[in-house]
């Protein structure tokens, strides 16, 4: 994993100022997270991310279009939340998204960024 905090790298990528090296580091961090936190079981990691986000968002989560929910799961998992405090990190994620315009508009930004 990179010595630089992972959320800082991902933040640069999301803002459009990230470099190819940032993408390589973020990708390596993500794969290390899957390996180290989830014993290489990416489906299990994603399931926990979905559960944490659903809990953090409550009924709003069920109202999100599937594409937007998938976009948020992708980004939340790409941030490599720590397993032992994932529910708290999901609440923090929801609060940041709310400050950035809400789940739908921010989901649109993620979808655009990913080309989905």
C-alpha positions in Angstrom: 0.0 0.0 0.0 1.1 3.6 -0.6 2.5 5.6 2.3 0.1 8.5 1.4 -3.4 8.2 2.9 -5.6 6.4 0.5 -8.5 8.9 0.8 -6.2 11.7 -0.3 -5.2 9.7 -3.4 -8.8 8.9 -4.3 -9.8 12.5 -3.7 -7.3 13.6 -6.3 -8.7 11.1 -8.7 -12.2 12.2 -8.1 -11.3 15.9 -8.5 -9.6 15.2 -11.9 -6.2 16.2 -10.6 -4.9 12.6 -10.1 -2.1 11.1 -12.0 -1.5 7.7 -13.6 0.7 7.0 -10.5 -2.3 7.9 -8.3 -4.5 5.5 -10.1 -1.8 2.8 -9.8 -1.4 3.4 -6.1 -5.2 3.5 -5.5 -5.6 0.3 -7.4 -2.8 -1.4 -5.4 -4.3 -0.1 -2.1 -7.7 -1.5 -3.1 -6.3 -4.9 -3.9 -4.3 -5.0 -0.7 -7.6 -4.1 1.2 -9.4 -7.0 -0.4 -6.5 -9.3 0.4 -5.8 -8.1 4.0 -9.2 -7.2 5.3 -11.3 -9.8 3.4 -8.9 -12.7 2.7 -9.2 -12.0 -1.0 -13.0 -12.4 -1.0 -14.1 -9.4 -3.0 -17.8 -10.4 -3.0 -17.8 -10.5 0.8 -16.3 -7.1 0.9 -18.9 -5.7 -1.4 -21.7 -7.3 0.5 -20.5 -5.7 3.7 -20.2 -2.3 1.9 -23.8 -2.6 0.6 -25.0 -3.4 4.1 -23.1 -0.6 5.7 -24.4 2.0 3.1 -27.9 0.7 3.4 -27.8 1.1 7.2 -26.3 4.6 6.9 -28.8 5.8 4.3 -31.9 4.0 5.7 -35.0 4.3 3.5 -33.1 6.7 1.1 -30.9 3.8 0.0 -33.9 1.8 -1.2 -35.2 4.8 -3.2 -31.9 5.2 -5.1 -31.9 4.0 -8.7 -29.8 0.7 -8.9 -27.1 2.4 -11.1 -26.6 5.1 -8.4 -26.5 2.6 -5.6 -23.9 0.6 -7.6 -21.9 3.8 -8.1 -21.9 4.5 -4.4 -20.9 1.0 -3.5 -18.1 1.2 -6.0 -16.8 4.5 -4.5 -17.3 3.5 -0.9 -15.5 0.2 -1.5 -12.7 1.9 -3.4 -12.1 4.1 -0.4 -11.2 0.9 1.5 -13.3 1.3 4.6 -11.9 -0.5 7.6 -13.9 -3.6 8.4 -14.1 -3.0 12.2 -15.6 0.5 11.8 -17.3 0.2 8.4 -20.7 1.2 9.7 -19.3 4.5 11.1 -17.3 5.1 7.9 -20.6 4.6 5.9 -22.3 7.3 8.0 -19.3 9.6 7.4 -19.5 8.8 3.7 -23.2 9.7 3.7 -22.5 13.0 5.4 -19.8 13.9 2.9 -22.1 13.0 0.0 -24.9 15.1 1.6 -22.5 18.1 1.6 -21.7 17.5 -2.0 -25.3 17.7 -3.1 -26.9 14.4 -2.1 -26.9 10.8 -3.2 -28.5 11.3 -6.6 -26.4 14.2 -7.9 -23.2 12.8 -6.4 -24.1 9.4 -7.9 -24.4 11.1 -11.3 -20.8 12.4 -10.8 -19.5 8.9 -10.0 -21.3 7.5 -13.0 -19.9 10.1 -15.3 -16.4 9.6 -13.8 -16.6 5.9 -14.4 -18.1 6.2 -17.8 -21.1 4.1 -16.8 
